[in-house]
């Protein structure tokens, strides 16, 4: 009998056990919050303050599923309770991301790069929402209806904070144009001058040259006209007035052009410093220069130096203020995809730095294997993911309920096995499996072995050639023989 037919015979419209991993699990995708992780309430409560939390779990214990549920719950809470929810920043495949940062930095990842990574993940999404770029379904919706108006209501300083963050941490695609869009949306003036100062300097310089030519060409007539027009002024002073005015215009034009040249030099030096310090983005020097060149030196001083964590913490403070204006209470960084290797251990230590995890407006939830954090001491909550037998039973039964062919009721877990296999014996198997991943894999192998045709494939091929009908096996629960053939004999405890 085919696997699908066997499942339908038990009232299951879809396969509850064919789940290669949490992110490709169709049953979990149906309702992420319907099958809560056994430690979900503990982890969510530990980070409610907000407060950071280190989640330890062996492979298969549901670390990824827990992270997905935390993200789904926080995004739902933010929409239901504006001002009380958390702005979630999911970081998947953390080991790959940390490896890329180390490769581009040329050394171990530090707390500064960890902060840059957080800022680089959240800033582009906030800019998308403020500019009204359509949500593709992967980003959370804003609790406020008009994000740009909410930021603008706090004053021009907050608007400038967002533009500076965008200039430093936005994505590479279209960053300069997005800088101009934000400036236009908030009606902010250009900075050090860039184009404005150069234009005024060129206008004044041209005017002074033209004025000088006129003064030289009509010198005699000019002197006579000024002496007649200003009889009470000494002739020497009257003749010197045009040259005094010309000098003022020329000095103003040269001053503006000099200011533009000095500003350009400062921008180039700060761009080089930014390129050396912010290594988590894929921006090139010209792209970053086009954005930074729009801002005054007071804003450009916020560009952090390499290894300096204080300016980054200041930028994170400003980002937290923007996040609160947009309807969230705090920021929650949910980290998944952590491996047990040297790169992961260094990255974990950097992200869980005391100056980051003890903040009042940002929390970190990091799920990692126990071996990767065995010798790590961090000032945050620690939760170990374990699955007692009743919790595993509830999880499997929840999956059966979601795969039931309505209006038929879903079968119980015990009903999938023959009556000769007792409830206690199944509990012993669940205790041996210990994790959801192991239990689902074992059930998947059992069903596959149970539904395989008993006749060898070579015999089936020969029967097909003779056009002989092979009777389908009877629909029956999983037998003890199949259980022992696939998983071996259960040893007494």
C-alpha positions in Angstrom: 0.0 0.0 0.0 1.2 3.5 -0.8 2.2 5.7 2.1 -0.5 8.3 1.3 -3.2 5.7 1.2 -2.1 4.3 4.5 -2.3 7.7 6.1 -5.7 8.4 4.6 -7.0 5.2 6.0 -6.2 6.6 9.5 -7.9 9.9 8.6 -4.8 12.0 7.8 -4.9 14.2 4.8 -1.2 15.0 4.8 1.9 13.4 6.2 2.6 14.6 9.8 6.1 13.1 9.9 7.8 14.1 6.6 9.6 17.2 8.0 13.2 17.5 6.8 13.8 20.6 9.0 11.8 23.3 10.8 12.0 25.9 8.0 10.7 23.4 5.4 8.1 21.9 7.7 4.7 22.3 6.0 2.9 21.3 9.2 4.6 23.9 11.3 4.1 26.5 8.6 0.3 25.9 8.7 0.2 27.4 12.2 3.5 28.2 13.9 1.9 29.1 17.2 -0.3 26.1 17.2 2.4 23.7 18.4 4.4 25.7 20.9 7.8 24.5 22.0 7.9 22.8 25.4 10.1 25.7 26.6 8.5 28.5 24.8 6.8 30.1 27.8 10.0 30.0 29.8 12.1 31.5 27.0 9.5 34.2 26.1 9.1 35.1 29.8 12.8 35.4 30.3 13.1 37.9 27.5 9.9 39.9 28.3 11.7 42.5 30.5 13.4 42.9 27.9 16.2 40.7 28.8 18.6 38.5 26.9 18.5 34.7 26.9 20.9 31.9 25.9 19.0 28.8 24.7 20.9 25.5 24.8 19.7 22.5 22.8 21.1 19.5 21.1 20.5 19.1 17.4 16.8 18.2 16.8 15.6 19.7 20.1 13.6 22.4 18.3 15.9 25.4 18.4 14.9 26.6 15.0 11.2 26.0 15.7 11.4 27.9 18.9 13.1 30.9 17.1 10.4 30.9 14.5 7.7 30.9 17.1 9.3 33.8 19.0 9.4 35.8 15.8 5.8 35.0 15.0 4.5 35.8 18.5 6.4 39.1 18.8 5.3 40.4 15.4 1.6 39.5 16.3 1.9 41.1 19.7 3.4 44.3 18.1 0.3 44.7 15.9 -2.2 43.8 18.7 -0.5 46.0 21.3 1.1 49.0 19.7 3.9 50.4 21.9 4.2 47.1 23.9 5.5 44.6 21.4 9.1 44.0 20.4 10.7 44.7 17.0 12.2 41.3 16.1 15.4 41.1 14.2 15.9 37.4 13.0 19.4 36.4 12.2 19.4 33.0 10.4 22.5 31.0 9.5 24.5 32.8 12.1 27.6 30.7 11.6 27.8 31.6 7.9 27.2 35.3 8.6 30.0 35.3 11.3 32.4 33.5 8.9 31.8 36.2 6.3 32.4 39.0 8.7 35.7 37.4 9.9 36.8 36.9 6.4 36.2 40.5 5.4 37.6 41.8 8.7 40.7 39.7 8.6 40.4 38.7 12.2 38.0 37.5 14.9 34.5 39.0 15.2 34.3 41.5 18.0 31.4 43.2 19.9 31.7 46.2 17.5 31.1 44.0 14.5 28.2 42.3 16.3 26.6 45.7 16.9 27.2 46.6 13.2 25.5 43.3 12.2 22.4 44.1 14.3 22.2 47.7 12.9 22.7 46.4 9.4 19.8 43.9 9.8 17.2 46.3 11.1 18.0 49.7 9.5 17.2 48.7 5.9 13.8 47.3 6.9 12.8 50.4 8.8 13.9 52.6 5.9 11.7 50.4 3.5 8.7 51.0 5.7 9.3 54.7 6.2 9.7 55.2 2.4 6.5 53.2 1.8 8.2 50.4 -0.1 5.7 47.5 -0.5 6.1 44.7 2.1 6.9 41.4 0.4 5.6 39.4 3.4 9.0 38.7 4.9 9.2 41.8 7.0 6.9 42.7 9.9 4.2 45.3 9.4 4.4 48.6 11.3 2.2 49.1 14.3 1.7 52.7 13.2 -0.1 53.7 10.0 2.3 56.4 8.9 5.9 55.7 10.0 7.4 58.8 8.4 4.9 61.1 10.2 5.6 59.4 13.5 9.4 60.0 13.1 8.8 63.6 11.8 6.7 64.4 14.9 9.8 63.9 17.1 11.7 66.7 15.4 14.4 67.2 12.8 17.1 65.6 15.1 15.4 62.2 15.0 14.9 62.5 11.2 18.6 63.2 10.8 19.4 60.2 13.1 17.5 57.9 10.7 19.2 59.4 7.6 22.7 59.0 9.2 21.8 55.4 10.1 20.6 54.8 6.6 23.8 56.2 5.1 26.0 53.9 7.2 24.0 50.7 7.4 21.6 50.5 4.4 21.9 47.9 1.7 24.1 48.5 -1.3 21.3 48.6 -3.9 20.2 52.2 -4.3 21.6 53.6 -1.0 22.4 57.1 -2.3 19.0 57.5 -3.9 17.3 56.3 -0.7 19.3 59.0 1.2 17.9 61.7 -1.1 14.4 60.2 -0.7 14.6 60.4 3.1 16.0 64.0 2.9 13.1 65.0 0.6 10.5 63.2 2.8 11.7 65.0 5.9 12.5 68.3 4.2 16.1 68.3 5.4 18.7 70.6 3.9 21.9 69.4 2.4 25.0 69.4 4.5 28.5 70.7 4.4 27.7 71.9 1.4 28.4 69.6 -1.0 26.7 70.9 -4.2 25.2 74.0 -2.6 28.4 75.6 -1.4 30.2 74.8 -4.6 27.4 76.4 -6.7 27.3 79.6 -4.6 31.1 79.8 -4.6 31.2 79.5 -8.4 28.5 82.1 -8.8 30.3 84.6 -6.5 33.7 83.9 -8.2 32.2 84.5 -11.6 30.6 87.7 -10.4 33.8 89.0 -8.9 35.7 88.3 -12.2 33.0 90.1 -14.2 33.0 93.0 -11.8 36.8 93.3 -12.0 36.7 93.4 -15.8 34.0 96.2 -15.7 36.1 98.2 -13.2 39.2 98.0 -15.4 37.4 98.8 -18.6 35.6 101.9 -17.4 38.1 103.1 -14.8 38.2 106.9 -15.7 34.4 107.2 -16.2 33.8 105.3 -13.0 36.1 107.6 -10.9 34.5 110.8 -12.2 31.0 109.5 -11.7 31.8 108.4 -8.1 33.4 111.8 -7.2 30.3 113.6 -8.5 27.9 111.2 -6.8 29.7 111.4 -3.4 30.8 115.1 -3.0 31.2 114.7 0.8 33.6 111.7 0.5 37.3 112.2 -0.2 38.1 111.3 -3.9 40.6 108.7 -2.8 37.9 106.8 -0.8 35.3 107.2 -3.4 37.6 105.6 -6.0 38.5 102.8 -3.6 34.9 101.7 -2.9 34.5 99.5 -6.0 37.7 97.7 -5.2 36.6 97.1 -1.6 33.3 95.6 -2.8 35.2 93.5 -5.3 37.5 92.2 -2.6 34.5 91.3 -0.4 32.9 89.3 -3.2 36.1 87.6 -4.1 36.9 86.7 -0.5 33.4 85.3 0.0 33.6 83.1 -3.1 37.1 81.9 -2.2 35.8 81.1 1.3 32.9 79.1 0.1 35.1 77.2 -2.4 37.7 76.5 0.4 35.0 75.3 2.7 33.7 72.9 0.0 37.3 71.6 -0.6 37.9 71.1 3.1 34.5 69.4 3.5 35.2 67.1 0.6 38.5 66.1 2.2 36.8 65.4 5.5 34.2 63.3 3.8 36.8 61.3 2.0 38.8 60.7 5.1 35.6 59.7 7.0 34.5 57.4 4.2 37.9 55.6 4.3 37.5 55.3 8.1 33.9 53.9 7.7 35.0 51.4 5.1 37.7 50.2 7.5 35.4 50.0 10.5 32.0 48.8 9.2 32.7 45.5 7.6 29.4 43.7 7.7 27.9 45.6 4.7 28.6 45.1 1.0 28.8 48.8 0.3 31.7 50.2 -1.8 33.6 53.4 -1.1 31.8 55.5 -3.8 28.4 54.4 -2.7 29.2 55.3 1.0 30.8 58.6 0.0 27.7 59.6 -2.0 25.6 59.2 1.1 28.0 60.7 3.7 28.8 63.7 1.5 25.3 65.1 2.1 25.9 65.6 5.8 27.5 68.2 8.1 30.7 67.3 10.0 28.8 67.1 13.2 26.8 64.2 11.7 29.9 62.7 10.1 31.6 62.5 13.4 29.1 59.7 14.3 30.9 57.4 11.8 32.5 55.0 14.3 36.2 54.1 14.3 37.2 50.5 14.0 36.9 48.7 17.3 35.2 51.6 19.0 32.0 50.4 20.7 30.9 53.6 22.3 29.8 55.4 19.0 28.0 52.2 18.0 26.1 52.0 21.3 25.1 55.7 20.7 23.8 54.8 17.3 21.9 51.9 18.8 20.4 54.3 21.4 19.2 56.5 18.6 17.8 53.5 16.7 15.9 52.3 19.9 14.3 55.8 20.1 13.2 55.5 16.5 11.8 52.0 17.1 9.7 53.3 20.0 8.4 56.1 17.8 7.3 53.4 15.3 5.2 51.6 17.8 7.5 49.0 19.4 8.7 48.9 22.9 12.2 47.4 22.3 14.4 45.4 19.9 14.8 41.6 20.1 17.5 39.9 18.1 16.6 36.2 17.6 19.7 34.3 16.5 19.5 30.8 14.9 21.8 28.6 12.8 24.6 28.5 15.3 27.1 25.7 14.9 29.7 24.1 17.2 33.0 25.4 15.7 35.6 28.1 16.5 33.9 30.8 14.4 30.6 30.3 16.1 32.1 30.3 19.5 33.9 33.6 18.8 30.8 35.1 17.3 28.6 34.1 20.2 31.0 35.6 22.7 31.0 38.9 20.7 27.2 39.1 20.4 26.6 38.2 24.1 29.0 41.0 25.2 27.9 42.4 28.6 27.5 45.9 27.1 25.0 44.5 24.6 22.9 42.0 26.6 22.4 44.2 29.6 20.8 47.0 27.7 17.3 48.1 28.6 16.1 48.6 25.0 17.7 45.6 23.1 17.6 41.9 24.0 19.3 38.9 22.4 17.8 35.4 22.2 20.5 33.1 20.9 19.9 29.3 20.4 23.1 27.2 20.3 24.3 23.7 20.9 25.5 23.0 24.4 29.1 22.3 23.3 29.4 25.8 21.7 28.6 27.6 25.0 29.9 25.2 27.6 32.6 27.5 28.8 30.7 30.8 28.2 29.8 33.0 31.1 27.3 35.7 30.2 25.0 37.9 32.4 21.7 36.6 31.0 19.2 33.8 31.4 20.0 30.3 30.3 17.4 27.8 29.2 18.2 24.1 28.4 15.8 22.5 25.8 14.7 19.1 27.0 11.7 17.0 26.0 10.0 14.8 28.6 7.8 12.0 27.3 4.4 13.8 27.9 5.7 16.8 25.9 6.8 14.6 23.0 3.4 12.9 23.0 1.6 16.3 22.9 3.8 17.5 20.1 3.1 14.4 17.9 -0.6 14.5 18.7 -0.7 18.2 17.7 0.8 17.3 14.4 -1.7 14.5 13.9 -4.6 16.9 14.7 -3.3 19.5 12.1 -3.0 16.8 9.4 -6.5 15.3 10.0 -8.9 15.0 7.1 -11.8 17.1 8.4 -14.4 16.4 9.6 -12.7 13.1 10.6 -11.0 13.1 13.9 -7.3 12.6 14.0 -6.1 9.2 15.3 -4.2 9.0 18.6 -0.5 8.2 18.5 -1.1 4.8 20.0 -3.7 4.0 17.3 -0.9 4.0 14.7 0.6 0.9 16.3 -1.0 -2.5 16.8 -2.6 -3.3 20.2 0.1 -5.7 21.1 2.5 -2.7 21.5 1.5 -1.2 24.9 1.3 2.4 25.9 4.3 2.0 28.3 6.4 0.5 25.5 5.7 3.4 23.3 6.7 5.8 26.1 9.9 3.9 26.4 10.6 4.5 22.7 9.8 8.2 23.1 12.2 8.5 26.0 14.8 6.8 23.9 14.2 9.2 21.0 14.3 12.2 23.4 13.9 15.0 20.8 11.2 15.9 18.2 13.7 15.5 15.4 14.6 11.9 16.4 10.9 11.0 17.0 9.8 12.4 13.6 12.6 10.6 11.8 11.9 7.3 13.5 8.1 7.5 12.7 9.0 8.5 9.1 11.2 5.4 8.7 8.6 3.1 10.4 5.8 4.2 8.1 8.0 3.9 5.0 9.1 0.4 6.0 5.5 -0.6 6.9 4.0 0.6 3.6 6.7 -0.9 1.4 5.4 -3.8 -0.7 6.4 -7.2 0.7 7.2 -8.5 -2.7 10.7 -7.8 -4.0 11.1 -5.2 -6.8 12.4 -7.8 -9.3 9.3 -10.0 -8.8 7.0 -6.9 -9.2 8.7 -6.1 -12.5 8.2 -9.6 -13.8 4.5 -9.5 -12.7 4.0 -6.2 -14.4 5.2 -7.8 -17.6 2.7 -10.6 -17.2 0.0 -8.1 -16.4 -0.8 -9.7 -13.1 -2.6 -7.8 -10.4 -0.7 -7.7 -7.1 -3.1 -7.4 -4.2 -2.5 -4.4 -1.9 -1.6 -5.3 1.7 -4.4 -4.8 4.3 -4.6 -1.5 6.1 -3.2 -2.3 9.5 -1.3 -0.4 12.2 2.5 -0.6 12.5 3.4 -4.1 13.7 6.0 -5.1 16.3 7.9 -6.9 13.5 8.3 -3.7 11.6 9.3 -1.8 14.8 12.0 -4.3 15.6 13.1 -4.6 12.0 13.6 -0.8 11.6 14.6 0.3 15.1 15.8 -2.9 16.8 14.6 -4.5 20.0 13.8 -2.3 22.9 16.2 -2.9 25.7 14.8 -2.9 29.3 15.6 0.2 31.3 
